[in-house]
């Protein structure tokens, strides 16, 4: 059980870090090939904001899981 708790904490920290930087600080270079696809018109800022928000929500949910164990 301790191993599961440690893994959930590590995942929470990673997802919150990346989600916060993508969603709030607009560091879109954390998304693979985003700059190239953005220049080619395949992806836009809305896509990057969605990815950041999903990662942030996943991080928060892993943190809640960590606290509940």
C-alpha positions in Angstrom: 0.0 0.0 0.0 2.9 2.3 0.7 4.3 1.8 -2.8 0.9 2.7 -4.3 0.8 5.8 -2.2 4.3 6.9 -3.3 3.5 6.2 -6.9 0.3 8.3 -6.7 2.2 11.2 -5.1 4.9 11.1 -7.8 2.3 11.1 -10.5 0.4 13.9 -8.8 3.5 16.1 -8.7 4.4 15.4 -12.3 0.9 16.0 -13.7 0.4 19.2 -11.6 3.7 20.6 -12.6 3.2 20.0 -16.4 -0.5 21.0 -16.3 0.2 24.2 -14.4 3.0 25.2 -16.8 1.0 24.4 -19.9 -2.3 25.9 -18.8 -1.3 28.9 -16.8 2.2 29.8 -17.9 1.6 28.9 -21.6 4.8 26.8 -21.9 3.5 24.8 -24.9 6.9 23.3 -25.6 6.1 20.6 -23.0 3.7 19.2 -25.6 5.4 17.0 -28.2 5.7 18.6 -31.6 3.3 21.3 -30.7 5.4 24.2 -32.1 5.8 22.4 -35.4 2.1 21.5 -35.6 1.2 25.1 -34.6 3.2 26.6 -37.4 1.7 24.1 -39.9 -1.8 25.0 -38.6 -2.6 21.5 -37.4 -3.1 22.5 -33.7 -4.0 25.8 -32.0 -3.8 27.3 -28.5 -7.2 25.8 -27.6 -5.7 22.3 -28.0 -2.8 23.2 -25.8 -5.1 24.6 -23.1 -7.2 21.4 -23.1 -4.1 19.3 -22.7 -2.9 21.4 -19.8 -6.3 21.4 -18.1 -6.5 17.6 -18.5 -3.1 17.1 -17.0 -3.9 19.5 -14.1 -7.1 17.7 -13.3 -5.3 14.3 -13.4 -2.7 15.7 -11.1 -5.3 16.9 -8.6 -7.1 13.6 -8.7 -3.9 11.7 -8.1 -3.2 14.0 -5.2 -6.6 13.4 -3.7 -6.0 9.6 -4.1 -2.7 10.0 -2.3 -4.4 11.8 0.6 -7.2 9.2 0.8 -4.9 6.2 1.2 
